[in-house]
Amino acid sequence: MELDYHNMRAFADSWGLVFMFAVFAVVVLWTLRPGGKKSSDDAARIPFKED
């Protein structure tokens, strides 16, 4: 039982970090893409829209 825990922990420590970095990079690149300014501005104005 303990061997399985250690294998899963080692997998999570190595590939989990790679996965989280890849998600972070995708989010940053998605935010900074050339066509994203309009949608970002629209999303930023949502709290100020009146019904």
C-alpha positions, -999 to 999 in steps of 0.1 A, spaced: 0 0 0 28 24 9 46 18 -24 16 29 -43 14 61 -23 50 69 -30 47 63 -67 16 85 -70 33 112 -49 64 111 -71 43 113 -102 23 143 -88 55 161 -78 71 158 -112 43 158 -138 19 178 -117 43 207 -117 47 204 -155 9 204 -159 4 234 -137 31 254 -155 15 245 -189 -19 257 -177 -3 289 -165 15 295 -198 -17 289 -218 -37 313 -196 -10 340 -200 -7 335 -237 -45 335 -241 -48 368 -222 -20 385 -242 -32 373 -276 -36 400 -303 -73 397 -306 -81 396 -269 -82 433 -261 -118 438 -270 -131 408 -251 -109 417 -221 -123 453 -222 -158 440 -224 -153 417 -195 -137 445 -174 -168 466 -179 -193 440 -168 -196 453 -132 -204 488 -144 -231 478 -169 -266 489 -160 -296 466 -164 
